[in-house]
Amino acid sequence: MHHFKEKYINPFTDYGFKKLFETAEIAKFTPEQVMNYDDSLKYYRDLKNSIDTARDEGKELGYKDGVEKGIEKGMAEGKRKAKIEVAKKMLNNGIDIDIIIQATGLNKKEINALID
């Protein structure tokens, strides 16, 4: 549908006048200028298509993978914070560090950091 709009431009709109003037300018080009213009258009279109394709693939893959990884990371962080809160409560109740290590899975250094 987009190509249809480009091919049939209403010459009475601002866009239409702009396209008409651009076309008139191109019509004045020498054969070498036309070839350079066509080459630059081809380069632009190839580059744009490559970027658009990469962006679409990135959105498709990155979004799904990124969301899943983000959820996993958030859950892991939440579990860690919960373990720390449990360890703090256990410390406040005078429970031995070795028992806290077994109950929470935190190491001695992490638990000692909570004491300081």
N, C-alpha and C positions, 0 to 999 in steps of 0.2 A: 504494500500500500504506500510505503514511503517513497518508492521509486516512481509511482504514479504521480504523486504530488510534485516531485522534482521535474518530471517530464512535461507536465501540463501546468504551467505557472500562470496565474492571473496577472497580466501585465499592468493592471490598474492599481495594484497594491504597492506599498513601499518595497516589499520584498521583490515583487515582480519587476519594478523599475530597476532595482539594484541588479537583478539577474540579467535584465536586458542590457544595461550598461556594461556589465562584466563581459557578456557575450560579444558586444560590439567592440570592446577593447581587444578581446582575443581574436576577433576577425581581422584585426589590423596586424597581427603578428606575422613575422617572416616565417618561412618553413622551419628554420632552425629554432626560433622562439616557440613555435607550436610543439616541436619535438621536445624541447626542454620543459615546456609547460605540462605536456602529457606525462613525461617522466616524473616530474615532481608530483603530479596528481596520483600517479601509480604508487610512488613511494609513500605519499601521505596515506592513501587508502590501505596499503599493505601494513603500514605501521599502526594505523588506527584499528584495523581488524585484529592484529596481533595483540594489541593492548586490550581491546574489548574481550577477546577470547580469554586472555590470561585473567582479566578481572572476573569474568563469569566463572571460570574454573576455580579461581581463588575463593569467590563467594560460596560456590557450591561445596567445595572441599573444606575450606578454611572455616566457614561458619559452622558446619556440622561438627567437624573435629574440634574446633575452638570451643564450642559450647560444651561438648562432652568433656573435654579436658578441663574447662573452667568449672564444670560441675564436680568433677572428680577432685580437683584442687580445693574447691570450696568445702567439700565434704571432709576431706582429709584435714583441712585447717580447723574445721568445726570440731572434729573428733579430738584433735590435739588440744584445742582450747578446753574441751570438756575434761580431758585427762588432767590438765593442769589445775582446773577448778577442783576436781576431786582430790588431787594431791594436796592442794592448799587446805582443804577442809580436813583431810586426814592429818596433816601436820599440825593444824590448830587443835586437833583432838589428841595430840601426843602419840600418834601411831608411829611405830618404828619405820625408819626409812626403807629397810629391806622389804617390809610388807607393802609399803607404798609402791616400790619398784615392781613387785609381783602383780599388784592390783591394777596399776595404770600402764605398765609397759614403758614408763619413762626411765631414763638412766639416772644414776646417782648425781651426775653433774647437773642435769636439768632440775632435779629436786632440790639440790643444794642452792641453786640459783634462786629458787622460790623463797628460801629461808632468808637470804640477804636482803 
